[in-house]
Amino acid sequence: MISERSKKIKKLMIDAEISAAEIGRRLGISRVAVIGVINGNWTSRRVQRAIAEALGVPYKELWDNNHGKKAA
């Protein structure tokens, strides 16, 4: 099942015209590793920060502990 966070990131990537492969090239890692972090299969703060930076959004907007949900 694809999380809401993954959907949001993928939409932002389309809007920014950037691919997982491009983010991977910037970091010297594979696109598969980037996709694994986006989908939540792996955790890497370095990759998470690079994704947020590439998309021009604050790290916490994508990777907060509430998965994008506002506290009640």
Phi and psi restraints in degrees (value plus and minus 20) as a CYANA .aco file:
   2 ILE   PHI    -106.2   -66.2
   2 ILE   PSI     108.6   148.6
   3 SER   PHI     -95.9   -55.9
   3 SER   PSI     142.2   182.2
   4 GLU   PHI     -82.3   -42.3
   4 GLU   PSI     -56.6   -16.6
   5 ARG   PHI     -81.6   -41.6
   5 ARG   PSI     -66.1   -26.1
   6 SER   PHI     -80.3   -40.3
   6 SER   PSI     -64.1   -24.1
   7 LYS   PHI     -80.7   -40.7
   7 LYS   PSI     -63.2   -23.2
   8 LYS   PHI     -83.1   -43.1
   8 LYS   PSI     -66.1   -26.1
   9 ILE   PHI     -83.2   -43.2
   9 ILE   PSI     -64.3   -24.3
  10 LYS   PHI     -82.6   -42.6
  10 LYS   PSI     -58.5   -18.5
  11 LYS   PHI     -85.3   -45.3
  11 LYS   PSI     -63.9   -23.9
  12 LEU   PHI     -81.6   -41.6
  12 LEU   PSI     -57.2   -17.2
  13 MET   PHI     -86.0   -46.0
  13 MET   PSI     -61.2   -21.2
  14 ILE   PHI     -82.8   -42.8
  14 ILE   PSI     -67.3   -27.3
  15 ASP   PHI     -80.3   -40.3
  15 ASP   PSI     -58.3   -18.3
  16 ALA   PHI    -105.0   -65.0
  16 ALA   PSI     -24.2    15.8
  17 GLU   PHI      34.9    74.9
  17 GLU   PSI      27.4    67.4
  18 ILE   PHI    -147.3  -107.3
  18 ILE   PSI     122.6   162.6
  19 SER   PHI    -127.7   -87.7
  19 SER   PSI     143.0   183.0
  20 ALA   PHI     -81.7   -41.7
  20 ALA   PSI     -54.2   -14.2
  21 ALA   PHI     -82.8   -42.8
  21 ALA   PSI     -61.2   -21.2
  22 GLU   PHI     -85.7   -45.7
  22 GLU   PSI     -64.1   -24.1
  23 ILE   PHI     -82.0   -42.0
  23 ILE   PSI     -62.4   -22.4
  24 GLY   PHI     -80.4   -40.4
  24 GLY   PSI     -62.8   -22.8
  25 ARG   PHI     -80.5   -40.5
  25 ARG   PSI     -61.0   -21.0
  26 ARG   PHI     -81.7   -41.7
  26 ARG   PSI     -51.9   -11.9
  27 LEU   PHI    -117.2   -77.2
  27 LEU   PSI     -30.5     9.5
  28 GLY   PHI      55.7    95.7
  28 GLY   PSI      10.7    50.7
  29 ILE   PHI    -148.6  -108.6
  29 ILE   PSI     151.9   191.9
  30 SER   PHI     -99.6   -59.6
  30 SER   PSI     138.9   178.9
  31 ARG   PHI     -85.2   -45.2
  31 ARG   PSI     -50.0   -10.0
  32 VAL   PHI     -81.9   -41.9
  32 VAL   PSI     -59.7   -19.7
  33 ALA   PHI     -85.0   -45.0
  33 ALA   PSI     -61.7   -21.7
  34 VAL   PHI     -83.4   -43.4
  34 VAL   PSI     -66.0   -26.0
  35 ILE   PHI     -83.0   -43.0
  35 ILE   PSI     -58.0   -18.0
  36 GLY   PHI     -80.3   -40.3
  36 GLY   PSI     -58.7   -18.7
  37 VAL   PHI     -90.7   -50.7
  37 VAL   PSI     -63.8   -23.8
  38 ILE   PHI     -78.2   -38.2
  38 ILE   PSI     -62.6   -22.6
  39 ASN   PHI    -101.1   -61.1
  39 ASN   PSI     -23.9    16.1
  40 GLY   PHI      62.2   102.2
  40 GLY   PSI      -9.3    30.7
  41 ASN   PHI     -94.6   -54.6
  41 ASN   PSI     -50.7   -10.7
  42 TRP   PHI    -151.9  -111.9
  42 TRP   PSI     135.6   175.6
  43 THR   PHI    -138.5   -98.5
  43 THR   PSI     107.5   147.5
  44 SER   PHI    -169.8  -129.8
  44 SER   PSI      90.6   130.6
  45 ARG   PHI     -80.8   -40.8
  45 ARG   PSI     -56.6   -16.6
  46 ARG   PHI     -80.5   -40.5
  46 ARG   PSI     -66.5   -26.5
  47 VAL   PHI     -89.7   -49.7
  47 VAL   PSI     -60.6   -20.6
  48 GLN   PHI     -78.7   -38.7
  48 GLN   PSI     -64.9   -24.9
  49 ARG   PHI     -84.4   -44.4
  49 ARG   PSI     -59.0   -19.0
  50 ALA   PHI     -85.4   -45.4
  50 ALA   PSI     -58.3   -18.3
  51 ILE   PHI     -84.5   -44.5
  51 ILE   PSI     -69.0   -29.0
  52 ALA   PHI     -79.7   -39.7
  52 ALA   PSI     -64.5   -24.5
  53 GLU   PHI     -82.7   -42.7
  53 GLU   PSI     -64.3   -24.3
  54 ALA   PHI     -82.9   -42.9
  54 ALA   PSI     -50.8   -10.8
  55 LEU   PHI    -110.8   -70.8
  55 LEU   PSI     -28.0    12.0
  56 GLY   PHI      51.3    91.3
  56 GLY   PSI      11.1    51.1
  57 VAL   PHI    -143.4  -103.4
  57 VAL   PSI     132.9   172.9
  58 PRO   PHI     -82.9   -42.9
  58 PRO   PSI     122.2   162.2
  59 TYR   PHI     -69.3   -29.3
  59 TYR   PSI     -69.0   -29.0
  60 LYS   PHI     -85.4   -45.4
  60 LYS   PSI     -42.7    -2.7
  61 GLU   PHI     -86.4   -46.4
  61 GLU   PSI     -52.8   -12.8
  62 LEU   PHI    -116.8   -76.8
  62 LEU   PSI     -53.7   -13.7
  63 TRP   PHI    -140.6  -100.6
  63 TRP   PSI       6.0    46.0
  64 ASP   PHI     -89.0   -49.0
  64 ASP   PSI     144.2   184.2
  65 ASN   PHI     -90.0   -50.0
  65 ASN   PSI     -37.3     2.7
  66 ASN   PHI    -110.4   -70.4
  66 ASN   PSI     -16.5    23.5
  67 HIS   PHI      36.6    76.6
  67 HIS   PSI      19.1    59.1
  68 GLY   PHI      68.7   108.7
  68 GLY   PSI     -21.8    18.2
  69 LYS   PHI    -108.7   -68.7
  69 LYS   PSI     123.0   163.0
  70 LYS   PHI    -100.9   -60.9
  70 LYS   PSI     125.4   165.4
  71 ALA   PHI     -89.2   -49.2
  71 ALA   PSI     126.2   166.2
